Amino acid sequence: MMSRAERSYFTDWWWTVDRWFVFSLAALMVIGIVLALAGSPPIAEKLGLPPFHFVNRQLIYLAPAIALMLATSFLSPRLVRRAALFVFLLGMAGVVFALFFGVEIKGARRWVFGLQPSEFVKPAFVIIAAWAFSEGARRNDVPANMLAMLLLPMTIVPLILQPDFGQTMLISSVWASLFFMAGLHWFWVGGIGGIGAAGVFAAYRFLPHVRERFDRFLDPGNGPGTSDTFQVDIATESFLSGGWFGKGPGEGTYKRILPDSHTDFIFAVTGEEFGIIACIILMSLFAFIVLRGLLLASRNADPFCRFATAGLVVLLGLQSAINMAVNLSLMPAKGMTLPFISYGGSSLLATALGMGFLIAVTRRRPKSELLGAMDEQGIASKTGNR
């Protein structure tokens, strides 16, 4: 056990991080490997690969993901902002590059050199938006709120062109939550909400595949064929088959006909093999991280850290909720992974980056460091005024 009297870089980190976050995220990573063992072998066999191909690859991605999360968590708020700006610019360059030269999969160009750049844009976007909104709430001499306004269309337009409406909706929702937290006038809140509603209507009206997904969600018998609802229907049967306690590890049958049982529909595999109770425990773990983050955000004196903490946990919570809702037939299919649980290198690395940012901005920094950071932002401390 490390003593508080021991002074080193690591011990300082250990006694200043929120250990509830660290342990909760570690639990999610372990659960992700267990569920990969349950959901991925049938997919590997269909593709003619060794049964544990995806499990081994997930473990390979997990090592750099943990290293990335830990390394990022050591950063100061100033370095978090700089790192996020670098990742955002690089990620957006990758998104634009994918539009012209990326690999087309299922009608969308989202992949470059085996990575999905939009996954890395999400946590970086949250940090930059939090930075802009916090500056706008504190200072009137810089157009920070205007920058925050422009940041959203600059980010989502290339995503719409890919097209990637799931990520667009997620980023827009997180931005809207930060916008609301910034305390801007209700006129602007209503206006932004109206623009969002108009965007959803336009997508439904002018994009056939979006309209088909909504129509088939509201009326599964509507439209030719049932391919769009096949996975959702099988996922529902998986939950019903598993009951409260599940069939047991490896005993699931519906996962053998679920094309995305190791990615988008891993939650359905959890329901069949481990039961509804296990699903509730997993949901509770995500809920705990979100509520813990919001509590810490409300207590943080630094405006930037407060906004960043809230935005990052909202990002994690919304993505998790959307994935689970799709599995439970509560939303149209979105193709969104369950953080730390679904198979995917880009998703795992990007989520680890975001959680590293989260640990960094929630660290309990020494008073002298906190006062220095606040003075840097132009906030006079009581000590400084004496």
CORQUI-V910435 format. One record per backbone hydrogen bond with DSSP energy under -0.5 kcal/mol. NH is the residue of the N-H (numbers start at 1). CO is the residue of the C=O. Records with the same first field share a line. If there is no record, write none. Layout:
NH = CO, CO
//
This chain:
6 = 3
8 = 6
12 = 8
13 = 9
14 = 10
15 = 11
16 = 12, 13
17 = 13
19 = 17
21 = 18
22 = 18
23 = 19
24 = 20
25 = 21
26 = 22
27 = 23
28 = 24
29 = 25
30 = 26
31 = 27
32 = 28
33 = 29
34 = 30
35 = 31
36 = 32
37 = 33
38 = 34
39 = 35
40 = 36
44 = 40
45 = 41
46 = 42
47 = 43
48 = 45
49 = 44
53 = 50
56 = 52
57 = 53
58 = 54
59 = 55
60 = 56
61 = 57
62 = 58
63 = 59
64 = 60
65 = 61
66 = 62
67 = 63
68 = 64
69 = 65
70 = 66
71 = 67
72 = 68
73 = 69
74 = 70, 71
75 = 72
80 = 76
81 = 77
82 = 78
83 = 79
84 = 80
85 = 81
86 = 82
87 = 83
88 = 84
89 = 85
90 = 86
91 = 87
92 = 88
93 = 89
94 = 90
95 = 91
96 = 92
97 = 93
98 = 94
99 = 95
100 = 96, 97
101 = 97
102 = 98
103 = 111
105 = 103, 108
108 = 105
109 = 162
110 = 103, 108
111 = 103
112 = 115
115 = 112
117 = 115
119 = 116
120 = 116, 117
121 = 117
122 = 118
123 = 119
124 = 120
125 = 121
126 = 122
127 = 123
128 = 124
129 = 125
130 = 126
131 = 127
132 = 128
133 = 129
134 = 130
135 = 131
136 = 132
137 = 133
138 = 134
139 = 135
144 = 142
147 = 143
148 = 144
149 = 145
150 = 146
151 = 147
152 = 148
153 = 149
154 = 150
155 = 151, 152
156 = 152
157 = 153
159 = 155
160 = 156
161 = 157
162 = 158, 159
163 = 159
164 = 159
168 = 164
169 = 165
170 = 166
171 = 167
172 = 168
173 = 169
174 = 170
175 = 171
176 = 172
177 = 173
178 = 174
179 = 175
180 = 176
181 = 177
182 = 178
183 = 180
184 = 179
188 = 185
189 = 185
190 = 186
191 = 187
192 = 188
193 = 189
194 = 190
195 = 191
196 = 192
197 = 193
198 = 194
199 = 195
200 = 196
201 = 197
202 = 198
203 = 199
204 = 200
205 = 201
206 = 202
207 = 203
208 = 206
211 = 207
212 = 208
213 = 209
214 = 210
215 = 211
216 = 212
217 = 213
218 = 214
219 = 215
222 = 219
229 = 226
230 = 226, 227
231 = 227
233 = 229
234 = 230
235 = 231
236 = 232
237 = 233
238 = 234
239 = 235
240 = 236
241 = 237
242 = 238
243 = 239
246 = 242
247 = 272
248 = 273
251 = 248
256 = 253
257 = 254
258 = 254
259 = 257
261 = 258
263 = 260
265 = 260
266 = 263
269 = 265
270 = 266
271 = 267
272 = 268
273 = 269
274 = 270
275 = 270, 271
276 = 243
277 = 244
278 = 274
279 = 275
280 = 276
281 = 277
282 = 278
283 = 279
284 = 280
285 = 281
286 = 282
287 = 283
288 = 284
289 = 285
290 = 286
291 = 287
292 = 288
293 = 289
294 = 290
295 = 291
296 = 292
297 = 293
298 = 294
299 = 295
300 = 296, 297
303 = 301
306 = 302
307 = 303
308 = 304
309 = 305
310 = 306
311 = 307
312 = 308
313 = 309
314 = 310
315 = 311
316 = 312
317 = 313
318 = 314
319 = 315
320 = 316
321 = 317
322 = 318
323 = 319
324 = 320
325 = 321
326 = 322
327 = 323
328 = 324
329 = 326
330 = 325
331 = 325
339 = 337
341 = 338
342 = 338
343 = 262
348 = 344
349 = 345
350 = 346
351 = 347
352 = 348
353 = 349
354 = 350
355 = 351
356 = 352
357 = 353
358 = 354
359 = 355
360 = 356
361 = 357
362 = 358
363 = 360
364 = 16
365 = 363
370 = 366
371 = 367
372 = 368
373 = 369
374 = 370
375 = 371
376 = 372
377 = 373
378 = 375
379 = 374
380 = 378
385 = 381
386 = 382, 383
//
